């Protein structure tokens, strides 16, 4: 994977060395395995979603229908809370309230 091999390759080319420590090698192997399994998991979920939407469209519609209420109600309720937390005055007020308690 690019995110695990390129940094070490850049380090080797900049400092003209080919040595790698055991912990560095173990970390590189761990991150490679972790990112590869995460990518394969995401691709599997995406393929299953595509299969359900194309081959089992009637079942997929009823499956999403039960969650459509959740998706249409929860985000509008949470938006004012999210935007109010971005407000610096409100953050300061909550910080002062936390100090008083």
N, CA, C and O atoms as a Tinker XYZ file with bonds, in Angstrom:
   404  protein
     1  N      0.847000   -1.178000    0.000000    73     2
     2  CA     0.000000    0.000000    0.000000    64     1     3
     3  C      0.896000    1.245000    0.000000    63     2     4     5
     4  O      1.997000    1.245000    0.551000    81     3
     5  N      0.401000    2.268000   -0.616000    73     3     6
     6  CA     1.150000    3.516000   -0.759000    64     5     7
     7  C      1.427000    4.160000    0.594000    63     6     8     9
     8  O      2.522000    4.667000    0.835000    81     7
     9  N      0.425000    4.136000    1.480000    73     7    10
    10  CA     0.567000    4.850000    2.750000    64     9    11
    11  C      1.572000    4.203000    3.699000    63    10    12    13
    12  O      1.984000    4.838000    4.669000    81    11
    13  N      1.972000    2.974000    3.451000    73    11    14
    14  CA     2.935000    2.329000    4.341000    64    13    15
    15  C      4.315000    2.174000    3.726000    63    14    16    17
    16  O      5.303000    2.125000    4.459000    81    15
    17  N      4.417000    2.095000    2.412000    73    15    18
    18  CA     5.717000    1.861000    1.790000    64    17    19
    19  C      6.405000    3.129000    1.325000    63    18    20    21
    20  O      7.631000    3.213000    1.386000    81    19
    21  N      5.650000    4.122000    0.862000    73    19    22
    22  CA     6.263000    5.344000    0.322000    64    21    23
    23  C      7.022000    6.145000    1.376000    63    22    24    25
    24  O      8.125000    6.602000    1.078000    81    23
    25  N      6.497000    6.347000    2.604000    73    23    26
    26  CA     7.285000    7.120000    3.577000    64    25    27
    27  C      8.655000    6.507000    3.861000    63    26    28    29
    28  O      9.646000    7.230000    3.967000    81    27
    29  N      8.719000    5.188000    3.985000    73    27    30
    30  CA    10.009000    4.546000    4.247000    64    29    31
    31  C     10.914000    4.659000    3.026000    63    30    32    33
    32  O     12.118000    4.863000    3.176000    81    31
    33  N     10.366000    4.531000    1.829000    73    31    34
    34  CA    11.163000    4.674000    0.620000    64    33    35
    35  C     11.708000    6.087000    0.488000    63    34    36    37
    36  O     12.849000    6.276000    0.067000    81    35
    37  N     10.898000    7.085000    0.846000    73    35    38
    38  CA    11.372000    8.469000    0.811000    64    37    39
    39  C     12.488000    8.673000    1.826000    63    38    40    41
    40  O     13.482000    9.336000    1.531000    81    39
    41  N     12.331000    8.111000    3.014000    73    39    42
    42  CA    13.359000    8.217000    4.045000    64    41    43
    43  C     14.665000    7.579000    3.565000    63    42    44    45
    44  O     15.740000    8.152000    3.741000    81    43
    45  N     14.569000    6.400000    2.962000    73    43    46
    46  CA    15.766000    5.718000    2.472000    64    45    47
    47  C     16.463000    6.508000    1.374000    63    46    48    49
    48  O     17.692000    6.569000    1.345000    81    47
    49  N     15.708000    7.107000    0.483000    73    47    50
    50  CA    16.343000    7.847000   -0.608000    64    49    51
    51  C     16.936000    9.170000   -0.126000    63    50    52    53
    52  O     17.957000    9.610000   -0.654000    81    51
    53  N     16.325000    9.801000    0.853000    73    51    54
    54  CA    16.849000   11.079000    1.343000    64    53    55
    55  C     18.107000   10.897000    2.184000    63    54    56    57
    56  O     19.022000   11.717000    2.103000    81    55
    57  N     18.172000    9.841000    2.989000    73    55    58
    58  CA    19.322000    9.630000    3.861000    64    57    59
    59  C     20.276000    8.569000    3.320000    63    58    60    61
    60  O     21.234000    8.197000    3.998000    81    59
    61  N     20.023000    8.078000    2.101000    73    59    62
    62  CA    20.883000    7.122000    1.425000    64    61    63
    63  C     21.207000    5.920000    2.313000    63    62    64    65
    64  O     22.372000    5.587000    2.530000    81    63
    65  N     20.167000    5.286000    2.817000    73    63    66
    66  CA    20.331000    4.105000    3.661000    64    65    67
    67  C     19.294000    3.063000    3.266000    63    66    68    69
    68  O     18.270000    3.394000    2.667000    81    67
    69  N     19.555000    1.833000    3.595000    73    67    70
    70  CA    18.610000    0.755000    3.312000    64    69    71
    71  C     18.269000   -0.028000    4.574000    63    70    72    73
    72  O     17.618000   -1.070000    4.497000    81    71
    73  N     18.694000    0.454000    5.714000    73    71    74
    74  CA    18.437000   -0.240000    6.976000    64    73    75
    75  C     17.030000    0.049000    7.469000    63    74    76    77
    76  O     16.498000    1.141000    7.269000    81    75
    77  N     16.430000   -0.949000    8.120000    73    75    78
    78  CA    15.134000   -0.775000    8.760000    64    77    79
    79  C     15.168000   -1.551000   10.073000    63    78    80    81
    80  O     15.655000   -2.680000   10.125000    81    79
    81  N     14.655000   -0.942000   11.116000    73    79    82
    82  CA    14.650000   -1.612000   12.411000    64    81    83
    83  C     13.560000   -2.680000   12.450000    63    82    84    85
    84  O     12.653000   -2.699000   11.618000    81    83
    85  N     13.673000   -3.559000   13.427000    73    83    86
    86  CA    12.658000   -4.604000   13.569000    64    85    87
    87  C     11.299000   -3.995000   13.883000    63    86    88    89
    88  O     10.288000   -4.417000   13.320000    81    87
    89  N     11.260000   -3.005000   14.779000    73    87    90
    90  CA     9.976000   -2.373000   15.124000    64    89    91
    91  C      9.409000   -1.611000   13.930000    63    90    92    93
    92  O      8.195000   -1.581000   13.730000    81    91
    93  N     10.280000   -1.000000   13.142000    73    91    94
    94  CA     9.808000   -0.316000   11.931000    64    93    95
    95  C      9.223000   -1.287000   10.932000    63    94    96    97
    96  O      8.198000   -1.010000   10.309000    81    95
    97  N      9.879000   -2.434000   10.779000    73    95    98
    98  CA     9.372000   -3.465000    9.868000    64    97    99
    99  C      8.040000   -4.019000   10.368000    63    98   100   101
   100  O      7.111000   -4.216000    9.585000    81    99
   101  N      7.951000   -4.269000   11.673000    73    99   102
   102  CA     6.710000   -4.792000   12.247000    64   101   103
   103  C      5.577000   -3.784000   12.090000    63   102   104   105
   104  O      4.448000   -4.158000   11.773000    81   103
   105  N      5.879000   -2.508000   12.311000    73   103   106
   106  CA     4.850000   -1.474000   12.149000    64   105   107
   107  C      4.395000   -1.380000   10.699000    63   106   108   109
   108  O      3.205000   -1.216000   10.427000    81   107
   109  N      5.347000   -1.483000    9.765000    73   107   110
   110  CA     4.988000   -1.405000    8.351000    64   109   111
   111  C      4.110000   -2.587000    7.946000    63   110   112   113
   112  O      3.138000   -2.410000    7.211000    81   111
   113  N      4.440000   -3.783000    8.415000    73   111   114
   114  CA     3.627000   -4.961000    8.104000    64   113   115
   115  C      2.244000   -4.846000    8.740000    63   114   116   117
   116  O      1.243000   -5.199000    8.118000    81   115
   117  N      2.187000   -4.350000    9.986000    73   115   118
   118  CA     0.903000   -4.191000   10.655000    64   117   119
   119  C      0.014000   -3.200000    9.905000    63   118   120   121
   120  O     -1.155000   -3.490000    9.646000    81   119
   121  N      0.560000   -2.030000    9.553000    73   119   122
   122  CA    -0.245000   -1.033000    8.849000    64   121   123
   123  C     -0.659000   -1.523000    7.469000    63   122   124   125
   124  O     -1.772000   -1.249000    7.021000    81   123
   125  N      0.224000   -2.242000    6.797000    73   123   126
   126  CA    -0.136000   -2.799000    5.497000    64   125   127
   127  C     -1.319000   -3.755000    5.627000    63   126   128   129
   128  O     -2.279000   -3.671000    4.862000    81   127
   129  N     -1.247000   -4.657000    6.592000    73   127   130
   130  CA    -2.337000   -5.623000    6.793000    64   129   131
   131  C     -3.621000   -4.923000    7.232000    63   130   132   133
   132  O     -4.709000   -5.281000    6.780000    81   131
   133  N     -3.498000   -3.922000    8.115000    73   131   134
   134  CA    -4.677000   -3.212000    8.600000    64   133   135
   135  C     -5.377000   -2.456000    7.468000    63   134   136   137
   136  O     -6.591000   -2.566000    7.300000    81   135
   137  N     -4.604000   -1.689000    6.692000    73   135   138
   138  CA    -5.214000   -0.909000    5.615000    64   137   139
   139  C     -5.756000   -1.804000    4.509000    63   138   140   141
   140  O     -6.775000   -1.484000    3.897000    81   139
   141  N     -5.086000   -2.917000    4.248000    73   139   142
   142  CA    -5.582000   -3.830000    3.223000    64   141   143
   143  C     -6.898000   -4.472000    3.663000    63   142   144   145
   144  O     -7.827000   -4.586000    2.863000    81   143
   145  N     -6.987000   -4.891000    4.925000    73   143   146
   146  CA    -8.234000   -5.500000    5.394000    64   145   147
   147  C     -9.356000   -4.463000    5.464000    63   146   148   149
   148  O    -10.510000   -4.793000    5.187000    81   147
   149  N     -9.042000   -3.220000    5.829000    73   147   150
   150  CA   -10.066000   -2.180000    5.854000    64   149   151
   151  C    -10.578000   -1.907000    4.442000    63   150   152   153
   152  O    -11.781000   -1.743000    4.238000    81   151
   153  N     -9.672000   -1.859000    3.471000    73   151   154
   154  CA   -10.085000   -1.615000    2.093000    64   153   155
   155  C    -10.933000   -2.755000    1.563000    63   154   156   157
   156  O    -11.941000   -2.516000    0.897000    81   155
   157  N    -10.545000   -3.988000    1.845000    73   155   158
   158  CA   -11.335000   -5.129000    1.390000    64   157   159
   159  C    -12.702000   -5.165000    2.061000    63   158   160   161
   160  O    -13.690000   -5.541000    1.430000    81   159
   161  N    -12.770000   -4.782000    3.325000    73   159   162
   162  CA   -14.059000   -4.739000    4.015000    64   161   163
   163  C    -14.977000   -3.705000    3.387000    63   162   164   165
   164  O    -16.159000   -3.972000    3.166000    81   163
   165  N    -14.441000   -2.528000    3.098000    73   163   166
   166  CA   -15.260000   -1.491000    2.468000    64   165   167
   167  C    -15.717000   -1.912000    1.075000    63   166   168   169
   168  O    -16.867000   -1.680000    0.705000    81   167
   169  N    -14.833000   -2.522000    0.308000    73   167   170
   170  CA   -15.228000   -2.991000   -1.022000    64   169   171
   171  C    -16.298000   -4.072000   -0.934000    63   170   172   173
   172  O    -17.203000   -4.110000   -1.768000    81   171
   173  N    -16.211000   -4.944000    0.057000    73   171   174
   174  CA   -17.225000   -5.983000    0.234000    64   173   175
   175  C    -18.583000   -5.379000    0.552000    63   174   176   177
   176  O    -19.600000   -5.799000    0.000000    81   175
   177  N    -18.600000   -4.395000    1.442000    73   175   178
   178  CA   -19.860000   -3.732000    1.793000    64   177   179
   179  C    -20.432000   -3.003000    0.586000    63   178   180   181
   180  O    -21.641000   -3.045000    0.356000    81   179
   181  N    -19.586000   -2.339000   -0.182000    73   179   182
   182  CA   -20.057000   -1.625000   -1.367000    64   181   183
   183  C    -20.612000   -2.595000   -2.411000    63   182   184   185
   184  O    -21.626000   -2.302000   -3.046000    81   183
   185  N    -19.964000   -3.739000   -2.595000    73   183   186
   186  CA   -20.455000   -4.738000   -3.552000    64   185   187
   187  C    -21.790000   -5.316000   -3.104000    63   186   188   189
   188  O    -22.684000   -5.522000   -3.925000    81   187
   189  N    -21.929000   -5.577000   -1.822000    73   187   190
   190  CA   -23.192000   -6.116000   -1.313000    64   189   191
   191  C    -24.317000   -5.096000   -1.479000    63   190   192   193
   192  O    -25.440000   -5.460000   -1.828000    81   191
   193  N    -24.020000   -3.825000   -1.231000    73   191   194
   194  CA   -25.015000   -2.780000   -1.408000    64   193   195
   195  C    -25.440000   -2.678000   -2.868000    63   194   196   197
   196  O    -26.625000   -2.525000   -3.163000    81   195
   197  N    -24.487000   -2.761000   -3.769000    73   195   198
   198  CA   -24.802000   -2.721000   -5.199000    64   197   199
   199  C    -25.640000   -3.935000   -5.599000    63   198   200   201
   200  O    -26.610000   -3.798000   -6.345000    81   199
   201  N    -25.278000   -5.110000   -5.113000    73   199   202
   202  CA   -26.045000   -6.316000   -5.400000    64   201   203
   203  C    -27.478000   -6.189000   -4.895000    63   202   204   205
   204  O    -28.423000   -6.529000   -5.607000    81   203
   205  N    -27.641000   -5.700000   -3.663000    73   203   206
   206  CA   -28.986000   -5.565000   -3.101000    64   205   207
   207  C    -29.817000   -4.559000   -3.884000    63   206   208   209
   208  O    -31.005000   -4.784000   -4.115000    81   207
   209  N    -29.211000   -3.461000   -4.292000    73   207   210
   210  CA   -29.986000   -2.435000   -4.987000    64   209   211
   211  C    -30.353000   -2.844000   -6.402000    63   210   212   213
   212  O    -31.370000   -2.387000   -6.924000    81   211
   213  N    -29.553000   -3.694000   -7.038000    73   211   214
   214  CA   -29.850000   -4.100000   -8.411000    64   213   215
   215  C    -30.660000   -5.384000   -8.457000    63   214   216   217
   216  O    -31.698000   -5.431000   -9.116000    81   215
   217  N    -30.216000   -6.407000   -7.782000    73   215   218
   218  CA   -30.848000   -7.727000   -7.900000    64   217   219
   219  C    -32.050000   -7.916000   -6.984000    63   218   220   221
   220  O    -32.973000   -8.654000   -7.327000    81   219
   221  N    -32.055000   -7.278000   -5.856000    73   219   222
   222  CA   -33.148000   -7.434000   -4.893000    64   221   223
   223  C    -33.773000   -6.074000   -4.605000    63   222   224   225
   224  O    -33.924000   -5.689000   -3.446000    81   223
   225  N    -34.132000   -5.355000   -5.651000    73   223   226
   226  CA   -34.569000   -3.967000   -5.489000    64   225   227
   227  C    -35.850000   -3.842000   -4.663000    63   226   228   229
   228  O    -35.974000   -2.884000   -3.900000    81   227
   229  N    -36.805000   -4.763000   -4.781000    73   227   230
   230  CA   -38.036000   -4.656000   -3.999000    64   229   231
   231  C    -37.751000   -4.856000   -2.513000    63   230   232   233
   232  O    -38.263000   -4.109000   -1.678000    81   231
   233  N    -36.952000   -5.841000   -2.182000    73   231   234
   234  CA   -36.587000   -6.077000   -0.779000    64   233   235
   235  C    -35.747000   -4.927000   -0.235000    63   234   236   237
   236  O    -35.917000   -4.512000    0.912000    81   235
   237  N    -34.837000   -4.413000   -1.070000    73   235   238
   238  CA   -33.968000   -3.308000   -0.660000    64   237   239
   239  C    -34.795000   -2.055000   -0.375000    63   238   240   241
   240  O    -34.484000   -1.306000    0.551000    81   239
   241  N    -35.846000   -1.825000   -1.164000    73   239   242
   242  CA   -36.711000   -0.663000   -0.945000    64   241   243
   243  C    -37.443000   -0.748000    0.381000    63   242   244   245
   244  O    -37.558000    0.255000    1.085000    81   243
   245  N    -37.940000   -1.928000    0.737000    73   243   246
   246  CA   -38.629000   -2.073000    2.019000    64   245   247
   247  C    -37.641000   -2.004000    3.176000    63   246   248   249
   248  O    -37.980000   -1.533000    4.261000    81   247
   249  N    -36.429000   -2.471000    2.944000    73   247   250
   250  CA   -35.410000   -2.398000    3.976000    64   249   251
   251  C    -35.046000   -0.947000    4.261000    63   250   252   253
   252  O    -34.888000   -0.561000    5.419000    81   251
   253  N    -34.915000   -0.148000    3.219000    73   251   254
   254  CA   -34.610000    1.268000    3.405000    64   253   255
   255  C    -35.825000    2.049000    3.892000    63   254   256   257
   256  O    -35.668000    3.073000    4.557000    81   255
   257  N    -37.035000    1.586000    3.572000    73   255   258
   258  CA   -38.238000    2.287000    3.986000    64   257   259
   259  C    -38.368000    2.376000    5.496000    63   258   260   261
   260  O    -38.868000    3.372000    6.018000    81   259
   261  N    -37.929000    1.361000    6.192000    73   259   262
   262  CA   -38.026000    1.387000    7.648000    64   261   263
   263  C    -37.029000    2.360000    8.246000    63   262   264   265
   264  O    -37.243000    2.869000    9.346000    81   263
   265  N    -35.944000    2.623000    7.536000    73   263   266
   266  CA   -34.936000    3.555000    8.040000    64   265   267
   267  C    -35.125000    4.969000    7.513000    63   266   268   269
   268  O    -34.450000    5.893000    7.966000    81   267
   269  N    -36.036000    5.151000    6.560000    73   267   270
   270  CA   -36.179000    6.473000    5.952000    64   269   271
   271  C    -36.678000    7.499000    6.966000    63   270   272   273
   272  O    -36.330000    8.676000    6.869000    81   271
   273  N    -37.471000    7.082000    7.916000    73   271   274
   274  CA   -37.926000    7.993000    8.962000    64   273   275
   275  C    -36.742000    8.457000    9.795000    63   274   276   277
   276  O    -36.635000    9.633000   10.140000    81   275
   277  N    -35.873000    7.540000   10.109000    73   275   278
   278  CA   -34.678000    7.877000   10.884000    64   277   279
   279  C    -33.815000    8.873000   10.124000    63   278   280   281
   280  O    -33.329000    9.842000   10.707000    81   279
   281  N    -33.620000    8.645000    8.825000    73   279   282
   282  CA   -32.778000    9.536000    8.034000    64   281   283
   283  C    -33.433000   10.892000    7.775000    63   282   284   285
   284  O    -32.729000   11.877000    7.555000    81   283
   285  N    -34.749000   10.963000    7.796000    73   283   286
   286  CA   -35.407000   12.236000    7.521000    64   285   287
   287  C    -35.681000   13.049000    8.781000    63   286   288   289
   288  O    -35.956000   14.245000    8.681000    81   287
   289  N    -35.616000   12.440000    9.963000    73   287   290
   290  CA   -35.920000   13.149000   11.203000    64   289   291
   291  C    -34.660000   13.528000   11.976000    63   290   292   293
   292  O    -34.552000   14.651000   12.468000    81   291
   293  N    -33.718000   12.612000   12.087000    73   291   294
   294  CA   -32.554000   12.837000   12.953000    64   293   295
   295  C    -31.637000   13.956000   12.452000    63   294   296   297
   296  O    -31.274000   14.811000   13.259000    81   295
   297  N    -31.240000   14.010000   11.181000    73   295   298
   298  CA   -30.333000   15.091000   10.766000    64   297   299
   299  C    -30.888000   16.501000   10.968000    63   298   300   301
   300  O    -30.144000   17.368000   11.427000    81   299
   301  N    -32.169000   16.779000   10.645000    73   299   302
   302  CA   -32.659000   18.139000   10.917000    64   301   303
   303  C    -32.686000   18.488000   12.400000    63   302   304   305
   304  O    -32.557000   19.655000   12.770000    81   303
   305  N    -32.852000   17.490000   13.237000    73   303   306
   306  CA   -32.851000   17.743000   14.681000    64   305   307
   307  C    -31.429000   18.037000   15.164000    63   306   308   309
   308  O    -31.232000   18.882000   16.038000    81   307
   309  N    -30.455000   17.353000   14.605000    73   307   310
   310  CA   -29.072000   17.514000   15.045000    64   309   311
   311  C    -28.381000   18.739000   14.435000    63   310   312   313
   312  O    -27.401000   19.222000   15.001000    81   311
   313  N    -28.859000   19.250000   13.305000    73   311   314
   314  CA   -28.205000   20.389000   12.657000    64   313   315
   315  C    -28.090000   21.614000   13.565000    63   314   316   317
   316  O    -27.000000   22.180000   13.645000    81   315
   317  N    -29.146000   22.059000   14.256000    73   315   318
   318  CA   -28.969000   23.223000   15.131000    64   317   319
   319  C    -27.947000   22.982000   16.234000    63   318   320   321
   320  O    -27.206000   23.892000   16.604000    81   319
   321  N    -27.903000   21.774000   16.756000    73   319   322
   322  CA   -26.923000   21.459000   17.791000    64   321   323
   323  C    -25.498000   21.528000   17.239000    63   322   324   325
   324  O    -24.602000   22.068000   17.887000    81   323
   325  N    -25.297000   20.987000   16.056000    73   323   326
   326  CA   -23.967000   21.003000   15.449000    64   325   327
   327  C    -23.528000   22.429000   15.156000    63   326   328   329
   328  O    -22.396000   22.802000   15.466000    81   327
   329  N    -24.397000   23.223000   14.571000    73   327   330
   330  CA   -24.026000   24.594000   14.231000    64   329   331
   331  C    -23.864000   25.463000   15.473000    63   330   332   333
   332  O    -23.054000   26.390000   15.475000    81   331
   333  N    -24.611000   25.181000   16.514000    73   331   334
   334  CA   -24.448000   25.969000   17.732000    64   333   335
   335  C    -23.127000   25.646000   18.422000    63   334   336   337
   336  O    -22.551000   26.509000   19.085000    81   335
   337  N    -22.638000   24.413000   18.276000    73   335   338
   338  CA   -21.351000   24.064000   18.867000    64   337   339
   339  C    -20.189000   24.709000   18.120000    63   338   340   341
   340  O    -19.085000   24.807000   18.657000    81   339
   341  N    -20.427000   25.144000   16.896000    73   339   342
   342  CA   -19.396000   25.841000   16.141000    64   341   343
   343  C    -19.298000   27.304000   16.566000    63   342   344   345
   344  O    -18.312000   27.974000   16.258000    81   343
   345  N    -20.300000   27.797000   17.263000    73   343   346
   346  CA   -20.341000   29.188000   17.698000    64   345   347
   347  C    -19.380000   29.367000   18.876000    63   346   348   349
   348  O    -19.493000   28.666000   19.883000    81   347
   349  N    -18.444000   30.296000   18.752000    73   347   350
   350  CA   -17.421000   30.492000   19.776000    64   349   351
   351  C    -18.014000   31.023000   21.077000    63   350   352   353
   352  O    -17.562000   30.633000   22.154000    81   351
   353  N    -19.008000   31.896000   21.009000    73   351   354
   354  CA   -19.623000   32.442000   22.221000    64   353   355
   355  C    -20.281000   31.334000   23.039000    63   354   356   357
   356  O    -20.188000   31.317000   24.267000    81   355
   357  N    -20.945000   30.412000   22.347000    73   355   358
   358  CA   -21.587000   29.304000   23.047000    64   357   359
   359  C    -20.536000   28.385000   23.670000    63   358   360   361
   360  O    -20.735000   27.878000   24.774000    81   359
   361  N    -19.422000   28.166000   22.974000    73   359   362
   362  CA   -18.346000   27.354000   23.530000    64   361   363
   363  C    -17.785000   27.995000   24.800000    63   362   364   365
   364  O    -17.530000   27.309000   25.790000    81   363
   365  N    -17.595000   29.323000   24.761000    73   363   366
   366  CA   -17.090000   30.023000   25.934000    64   365   367
   367  C    -18.059000   29.919000   27.098000    63   366   368   369
   368  O    -17.645000   29.719000   28.240000    81   367
   369  N    -19.347000   30.052000   26.814000    73   367   370
   370  CA   -20.359000   29.963000   27.861000    64   369   371
   371  C    -20.388000   28.559000   28.467000    63   370   372   373
   372  O    -20.490000   28.409000   29.685000    81   371
   373  N    -20.298000   27.531000   27.615000    73   371   374
   374  CA   -20.273000   26.164000   28.142000    64   373   375
   375  C    -19.007000   25.902000   28.945000    63   374   376   377
   376  O    -19.029000   25.164000   29.930000    81   375
   377  N    -17.893000   26.515000   28.516000    73   375   378
   378  CA   -16.646000   26.371000   29.277000    64   377   379
   379  C    -16.745000   27.011000   30.655000    63   378   380   381
   380  O    -16.265000   26.452000   31.641000    81   379
   381  N    -17.377000   28.196000   30.721000    73   379   382
   382  CA   -17.546000   28.872000   32.011000    64   381   383
   383  C    -18.497000   28.095000   32.911000    63   382   384   385
   384  O    -18.308000   28.025000   34.125000    81   383
   385  N    -19.528000   27.509000   32.290000    73   383   386
   386  CA   -20.467000   26.709000   33.067000    64   385   387
   387  C    -19.772000   25.474000   33.636000    63   386   388   389
   388  O    -20.032000   25.073000   34.771000    81   387
   389  N    -18.888000   24.877000   32.839000    73   387   390
   390  CA   -18.146000   23.712000   33.315000    64   389   391
   391  C    -17.192000   24.066000   34.458000    63   390   392   393
   392  O    -16.975000   23.256000   35.359000    81   391
   393  N    -16.630000   25.259000   34.424000    73   391   394
   394  CA   -15.735000   25.694000   35.502000    64   393   395
   395  C    -16.490000   25.942000   36.788000    63   394   396   397
   396  O    -15.962000   25.702000   37.874000    81   395
   397  N    -17.725000   26.424000   36.682000    73   395   398
   398  CA   -18.530000   26.705000   37.870000    64   397   399
   399  C    -18.954000   25.409000   38.564000    63   398   400   401
   400  O    -19.106000   25.373000   39.785000    81   399
   401  N    -19.140000   24.367000   37.790000    73   399   402
   402  CA   -19.586000   23.102000   38.392000    64   401   403
   403  C    -18.400000   22.421000   38.997000    63   402   404
   404  O    -18.534000   21.336000   39.562000    81   403
